[in-house]
């Protein structure tokens, strides 16, 4: 396996994580705007996230809110 590469295309707001330099033979949409890229053997070689800035913002906010709720339950 090669060194992973993270690329962000600002104009298109696309985040691409390549974990291999192998050619993409197929892809699978694993959730809206998130695609898993597969090699000839069906192994994961990359992930592409469309609307990346919104996705990351929302994911971080959800994680932070969940942690804050857990902390507030422990204090109560």
Long-range contacts (C-beta under 8 A, 24 or more apart in sequence): 8-52, 13-50, 13-51, 13-52, 13-53, 13-54, 14-48, 14-49, 14-50, 14-52, 15-48, 15-49, 15-52, 15-55, 15-56, 16-46, 16-47, 16-48, 16-49, 17-46, 17-47, 17-48, 18-45, 18-46, 19-44, 19-45, 19-46, 20-45, 20-46
